Amino acid sequence: MFTARFRTVNHARPTKSMGPDPKTMVGNIAAAYGAVGTLEYTRHYPVTVNHERETELAAMAAQEVAGIENVHLDMPQTLGGEDFSFMLKEVPGAMINVGNGPSAGLHHPRYDFNDEVIAWGSSYWTTLVRQRLPLT
């Protein structure tokens, strides 16, 4: 048995992103080694897709805290499996990257959390709440 993970940004037709028919591909690879191959495909994590209005609201709060020049809305999609994608399927929202400065990736053993992020990360959340739920 061989197990693999497949990730895509095409939530409507995920196997379409694989190129040739995946079942044929598995069968051909196995046949090249004198074996028989079958494919079992199970969807697990949905694609993480932000909602437009909530992304705008998140950006407005980030721009107030960090300045317009420090907020980048053209972030490329990533292929990481994300628990938050399940939430976004049920409730409108936006996943943001706060930024940690120069460091290894989040799940890398050399990742170093920048403690200075805590202050402006907290400021972001309080600004978002203040903008969305103003006191009257």
Disulfide bonds with the S-S distance in Angstrom:
none
